[in-house]
Amino acid sequence: MSIVMNLYYTGQNGNARKFAKEMEESGVASLIRAEDGNERYEYFFPADDAETVLLIDAWRDQEALDSHHHSPLMRRIAELRDKYDLHMRAERYIPEENPDLEFIRK
């Protein structure tokens, strides 16, 4: 059972995008992607909000997510959030079978 987290980072003066860029360029994002149980870790930029970044973060199960939350990488993420003065909003999903697949063009 996967757990998907949508994390919205919001700041000012482009800081949310600077945060995402530093996460990628510093290698922190790659290290998170390599953690046991990580299934997805991708940043997206809303077309109508230059001050927000969406992170879609998926984990195999709660145990993997808990392990990530207690890892040294979380301290680094917190440091960068503070550096860029970001605020967050989180949504949590547990995916199920998608009954709408017939409407999805592949």
N, C-alpha and C positions, 0 to 999 in steps of 0.2 A: 504494500500500500504506500504509494508515494505521497509526499506532502509538498505542496507548492506554495511558496510565499511570494507575494507581490509586495515589494518594498518601494515606497515612493520617498525619495530623498529630495528635499526642497531647500533652497538657499536663496542667496541674492548675488547679483553681479556675476552670474555664470558659475558660481561655486559648485553646484551639483554636478555639472559637466566636468569641471576641473577635478572633482573627487573621483568620478568614474574613470577619467583619463589616468589619474595617478594610480588608482587600483590596478588598471591594466598594465601601465608602463612599469610599475614597480615590481610586478610579478605576483602581487598578493592575490589577484583574481585567479591566476593560473594555479597557485597553490591550493586555493579553495576548490577549484575544479578537480584537483587531484586527490582531495580528501575522500576517504572511504565513505561511500553512500551518497556522494554528490552526483546528481543526475543532470543538473542544468544550473548555469550561473551566467546570465546574460543581461547587459544593460540596454535600455531602449530610451529614446528621447521623444516625448510627446510633441506633436506638430504644433500644438496651440499653447505650449507653456515652456518657454526657454529656461525657466528656473527650476524645473523638476526633471529628475531622472527616475525611470522605473527599472528596478532590478527584479528579474524573474529568477527565483532561486528554488530549486527542487531537490528533495532529499528522499532517499529510499524509504526511511521510516523515522519515527520519533527518536529512536536511539541514535541514529546518524546525525540528526539535527541537534540533539543535546550534546553530542560529542563535539560538533562544530562550535556550538555556543561556549564550550569550555576550553576551546583551543587557544593557543597564543595568537592565532590569526584574528580572533575577535578583539583582542586588545589593540592590534594594529588598525583594524577597521574603526574602532572607537576613537583612536587618536586622529585618524583622518577625518572622521565626522566632526570632531571638535575643531580641527585645523580649519575646515571649511564652514564651520558654524551651520551645520545642516540639521534640519528637523525631519522627522520620519512619520510615515503612516504605513501600517502593515495590514495586509489581507491574507488570510490563510485558506487554502483550498485542499480538499482531498479528492482528486479526480476519480470519476467513475466512468463506466462505459458511456460512450457518446452516442445518444440516439439520433443525432443530427448528421451523421456521416454521409447520408445520401445527398445532403445539400452542399457538401464540401467538394470543391473542384480541386483535383490534385494535378 
